Amino acid sequence: MAFAADLYVRNGGTGGAYSTVGAAITAASDGDRIIIQPKTNGTAYVENLTINKSLTFVSETNYNKYFIQGTITINPAAGRVITISNLTSGNYTINDVTVNGPSSGGRTTLNLLNCDLNNVYAHQSNVTTNISGCIVGGILTFSHGIATANKAQFISVRSNTQDTSIASSDVEVYGNIVENVLTHTQSTYNFKFHNNFCARIAVHAIKTGGSNEIINNTIYDTSAGDLAPFYISYNNNTITGDIAIMNNAVSFVVGQTNACIQNNSNNINVTASYNVFTNPFVTQGNITQNNNSGSVNMNFNNTTYTVTGMNVNAGNPDVKYTDLDLTRNDAGHYGGSNSWANYWPANVGNKPQVNYLATPRTISGGTLNINGSGFSK
């Protein structure tokens, strides 16, 4: 990919480079790339940044992250694209990445790749966030986009207002580690939550008439709570739409409810099939269900992020859900074509990583469409 110009940032401005990232941003034009030298001994560039142009930020040293100790504010604008790779924010809880308001007259795109971050607040309207391979120490919140292979305390898909410049794609959350709750509170787009390892999935809003998927996730909660591991609660009970809950492997500690799935909305059609639970299978609310199993023998590990046991070959037998080895779907995050193994490959080291791949599982003729992306470290 060609960039308009490359601007370098180095400690002390050596070699004619800029000495601060902020100075490089000021000098840059839309489409430029800012190449940042990691300081020795992990020393930080101590500065608060405002990014108000379409820019790409990368490390000058392969396989090494540059450290910025400060807040990063994204000023949105129609057509603006900002890509940040290989950034670390250090262990400073106030140093967040924040989108400063909605995008007006068009969409803003924020790409975050292979970064160590504190919190990401990108839940403004008309903003697409694509985030992959990142560690987020706190909350990752965004209104639209794709999140793959991240580790965060919370992931929240939400927006305070509906988009006015509508994106053509759904919200996709694949192959993430969520130490607590994965939530959806967004009424503009359909969502797909696939192959995540988390403690609970909660849905508080959907697109009117939409079709949504919660497929091949592993839910493991060792703390007694007041909600089911799948919790659908929508205060506007006139909204209609579909949520499919399928091929998930679940174990939870019973608290105020023993329900495996709660649907507290009158008009949202929830279908549950081929899910397996270590708990007795109990539901609450209006749910269409088939081929679910309770009291199943499975072992969960939230350190190695594994599930073993009777989840193997327990998912939907339809060919479109087959595993990577073309056997029947394994319930849980390793099952299906979006297997956890795609996003957390063994011994990946410093190799480039594919972070998104969408291919058809069956071909009957016509054009074969494949959509994919990746990043280098």
Residue pairs with C-beta under 8 A, 6 or more apart in sequence:
3 31
3 32
3 33
3 56
4 29
4 30
4 31
4 32
5 28
5 29
5 31
5 32
5 33
6 32
6 33
6 34
6 35
7 18
7 24
7 27
7 28
7 32
7 33
7 34
7 35
8 15
8 16
8 17
8 18
8 24
8 34
8 35
8 36
8 37
8 60
9 17
9 18
9 19
9 20
9 21
9 23
9 24
9 34
9 35
9 36
9 37
9 45
10 17
10 18
10 19
10 37
10 60
11 19
11 37
11 39
11 40
11 43
12 19
13 19
17 37
18 24
18 27
20 45
20 47
21 34
21 36
21 45
21 47
21 49
21 57
21 68
22 47
22 49
24 34
25 34
25 49
25 50
25 51
25 52
25 53
25 55
28 34
28 53
28 55
29 53
30 53
30 54
30 55
31 54
31 55
32 53
32 55
32 56
33 55
33 56
33 57
33 58
34 55
34 56
34 57
34 58
35 58
35 59
35 60
36 45
36 57
36 58
36 59
36 60
36 66
37 59
37 60
37 61
37 66
38 59
38 60
38 61
38 64
38 65
38 66
38 67
39 45
39 66
39 67
42 67
43 67
44 67
44 68
44 69
44 90
45 66
45 67
45 68
45 69
45 70
46 69
46 70
47 68
47 69
47 70
48 70
48 71
48 72
48 73
49 68
49 70
49 71
49 72
49 73
50 73
50 75
50 100
51 72
51 73
51 74
51 75
51 82
52 75
52 77
53 80
54 79
54 80
54 81
54 82
55 82
55 83
56 82
56 83
56 84
56 85
57 83
57 84
57 85
57 87
58 85
58 86
59 65
59 66
59 85
59 86
60 66
62 350
62 376
62 377
63 350
63 377
64 86
65 86
65 87
65 88
65 114
65 115
65 116
66 86
66 87
66 88
67 88
67 89
67 90
68 87
68 88
68 89
68 95
69 89
69 90
69 92
69 95
70 95
71 94
71 95
71 96
71 98
72 84
72 89
72 95
72 96
72 97
72 98
73 98
73 100
74 82
74 97
74 98
74 99
74 100
74 108
74 110
74 122
75 100
75 101
76 99
76 100
76 101
76 102
76 103
76 104
76 108
76 124
76 126
76 127
77 103
77 104
77 106
77 108
78 103
78 104
78 105
78 106
78 107
78 108
78 165
79 106
79 107
79 108
80 103
80 108
80 109
81 108
81 109
81 111
82 108
82 109
82 110
82 111
83 111
83 113
84 97
84 110
84 111
84 112
84 113
84 115
85 113
85 114
85 115
85 375
85 376
86 113
86 114
86 115
86 377
87 112
87 115
87 116
87 117
88 115
88 116
88 117
89 95
89 96
89 97
89 115
89 116
89 117
89 118
90 116
91 137
92 118
93 118
93 119
93 137
93 138
94 118
95 118
96 117
96 118
96 119
96 120
96 121
97 112
97 117
97 119
97 120
97 121
97 122
98 120
98 121
98 122
99 108
99 110
99 121
99 122
99 123
99 124
99 127
99 129
100 124
101 124
102 124
102 125
102 126
102 127
102 161
103 124
103 125
103 126
103 127
103 165
104 126
105 165
106 126
106 165
107 126
107 127
107 128
107 165
107 167
108 126
108 127
108 128
109 127
109 128
109 129
109 130
110 122
110 127
110 128
110 129
110 130
110 145
111 129
111 130
111 131
112 120
112 129
112 130
112 131
112 132
112 134
113 131
113 132
113 133
113 134
113 355
113 375
114 132
114 133
114 134
114 353
114 375
114 377
115 133
115 134
115 135
116 134
116 135
116 137
117 134
117 135
117 136
117 137
118 136
118 137
118 138
119 136
119 137
119 138
119 139
119 140
120 129
120 131
120 136
120 139
120 140
120 141
120 142
121 139
121 141
122 129
122 141
122 142
122 143
122 145
123 141
123 142
123 143
123 156
123 158
123 159
123 160
124 143
124 159
124 160
125 143
125 159
125 160
125 161
125 162
125 163
125 164
126 163
126 164
126 165
127 142
127 143
127 144
128 144
128 145
128 167
129 142
129 143
129 144
129 145
129 147
130 145
130 146
130 147
130 373
131 140
131 142
131 145
131 146
131 147
131 148
131 150
132 146
132 147
132 148
132 149
132 150
132 353
132 355
132 356
132 375
133 148
133 149
133 150
133 353
133 355
133 375
134 140
134 150
134 151
134 152
135 150
135 151
135 152
136 150
136 151
136 152
136 153
137 152
137 153
138 152
138 153
138 154
139 152
139 153
139 154
139 155
139 156
140 147
140 150
140 152
140 154
140 155
140 156
141 154
141 155
141 156
141 157
141 158
142 156
142 157
143 157
143 158
143 159
143 163
143 186
143 188
144 157
144 159
144 163
144 167
144 169
144 171
144 186
144 188
144 189
145 171
145 172
146 169
146 171
146 172
146 173
146 174
146 356
147 155
147 172
147 173
147 174
147 176
148 172
148 173
148 174
148 175
148 176
148 343
148 355
148 356
149 174
149 175
149 176
149 343
149 344
149 353
149 355
150 176
150 177
151 176
151 177
151 179
152 176
152 177
152 178
152 179
153 178
153 179
153 180
154 178
154 179
154 180
154 181
154 182
154 183
155 173
155 176
155 178
155 182
155 183
155 198
156 182
156 183
156 184
156 185
157 171
157 173
157 183
157 184
157 185
157 186
157 191
158 183
158 184
158 185
158 186
158 205
159 185
159 186
159 187
159 188
162 187
162 188
163 188
163 189
166 188
167 189
169 189
170 189
170 190
170 191
170 192
171 184
171 186
171 189
171 190
171 191
171 192
172 191
172 192
172 194
172 356
173 182
173 191
173 192
173 193
173 194
173 196
174 192
174 194
174 195
174 196
174 338
174 343
174 356
175 194
175 195
175 196
175 333
175 338
175 339
175 340
175 342
175 343
175 344
176 182
176 196
176 197
176 198
176 343
177 196
177 197
177 198
177 305
178 196
178 197
178 198
178 199
179 198
179 199
180 198
180 199
180 200
181 198
181 199
181 200
181 201
181 202
182 193
182 196
182 198
182 200
182 201
182 202
183 201
183 202
183 203
183 204
184 191
184 193
184 202
184 203
184 204
184 205
184 206
184 212
185 203
185 204
185 205
186 205
186 206
186 207
187 205
187 206
187 207
187 208
187 239
188 207
189 207
189 210
190 206
190 207
190 210
190 211
190 212
191 206
191 212
191 213
192 212
192 213
192 215
193 201
193 213
193 214
193 215
193 217
194 213
194 215
194 216
194 217
194 336
194 338
195 215
195 216
195 217
195 333
195 334
195 335
195 336
195 338
195 339
195 340
195 342
195 343
196 217
196 218
196 333
197 217
197 218
197 220
197 302
197 305
197 333
197 340
198 217
198 218
198 219
198 220
199 219
199 220
199 221
199 223
199 229
200 219
200 221
200 225
200 227
200 228
200 229
200 230
200 231
200 252
201 214
201 217
201 219
201 229
201 230
201 231
202 227
202 231
202 232
202 233
203 212
203 231
203 232
203 233
203 234
203 243
204 233
204 234
204 235
205 234
205 236
205 239
206 212
206 234
206 239
206 241
206 243
206 268
207 241
208 239
208 240
208 241
209 240
209 241
210 241
210 242
211 241
211 242
211 244
212 241
212 242
212 243
212 244
213 243
213 244
213 246
214 230
214 243
214 244
214 245
214 246
214 248
215 244
215 245
215 246
215 247
215 248
215 321
215 336
215 338
216 246
216 247
216 248
216 315
216 321
216 329
216 331
216 332
216 333
216 334
216 335
216 336
216 338
216 339
217 248
217 249
217 332
217 333
218 248
218 249
218 250
218 300
218 305
218 307
218 332
218 333
219 229
219 230
219 248
219 249
219 250
219 251
219 252
220 250
220 251
220 252
220 300
220 302
220 307
221 229
221 251
221 252
221 253
222 253
222 302
223 253
223 255
224 253
224 254
224 255
224 256
225 252
225 253
225 255
225 256
226 255
226 256
226 257
227 256
227 257
227 262
228 252
228 257
228 259
228 260
228 261
228 262
228 284
229 250
229 252
229 260
229 261
230 245
230 248
230 250
230 260
230 261
230 262
230 272
231 262
231 264
232 243
232 261
232 262
232 263
232 264
232 265
232 268
232 270
232 285
233 262
233 264
233 265
234 264
234 265
234 268
237 265
237 266
237 267
238 267
239 265
239 267
239 268
240 267
240 268
240 269
241 268
241 269
242 268
242 269
242 270
242 271
243 268
243 269
243 270
243 271
244 271
244 273
245 261
245 270
245 271
245 272
245 273
245 275
246 271
246 272
246 273
246 274
246 275
246 315
246 316
246 321
247 274
247 275
247 314
247 315
247 316
247 321
247 329
247 331
247 332
247 335
247 336
248 275
248 276
248 331
248 332
249 275
249 276
249 298
249 300
249 307
249 311
249 314
249 331
249 332
249 333
250 260
250 275
250 276
250 277
250 278
250 279
251 277
251 278
251 279
251 298
251 300
252 260
252 279
254 279
257 284
258 279
258 280
258 282
259 282
259 283
259 284
260 275
260 277
260 279
260 281
260 282
260 283
260 292
260 294
261 270
261 272
261 283
261 284
261 285
261 287
262 283
262 284
262 285
263 270
263 283
263 284
263 285
263 286
263 287
264 284
264 285
265 285
266 286
269 286
269 288
270 285
270 286
270 287
270 288
271 287
271 288
271 289
272 283
272 287
272 288
272 289
272 290
272 292
273 289
273 290
273 291
273 292
273 316
274 291
274 292
274 314
274 315
274 316
274 329
274 331
275 292
275 293
275 331
276 292
276 293
276 296
276 298
276 310
276 311
276 314
276 331
277 292
277 293
277 294
277 295
277 296
278 295
278 296
278 297
278 298
278 300
279 294
279 295
280 294
280 295
281 292
281 293
281 294
281 295
282 294
283 289
291 316
293 314
296 309
296 310
296 311
296 314
297 309
297 310
298 307
298 308
298 309
298 310
298 311
299 306
299 307
299 308
299 309
300 306
300 307
301 307
305 333
305 340
305 344
307 332
307 333
307 334
311 330
311 331
311 332
311 335
312 330
313 327
313 328
313 329
313 330
314 329
314 330
314 331
315 321
315 328
315 329
315 330
315 331
315 335
315 336
316 329
317 328
317 329
319 361
319 362
320 361
320 362
321 329
321 335
321 336
321 337
321 361
322 328
322 329
322 336
322 337
322 361
323 329
323 330
323 334
323 335
323 336
323 339
324 337
324 339
324 341
324 342
329 335
329 336
333 339
333 340
334 340
334 341
337 359
337 361
342 354
342 357
343 355
345 353
350 377
351 377
352 374
352 375
352 376
352 377
353 374
353 375
353 377
354 372
354 373
354 374
355 373
355 374
355 375
356 371
356 372
356 373
356 374
357 370
357 371
357 372
358 370
358 371
358 372
359 370
359 371
360 368
360 369
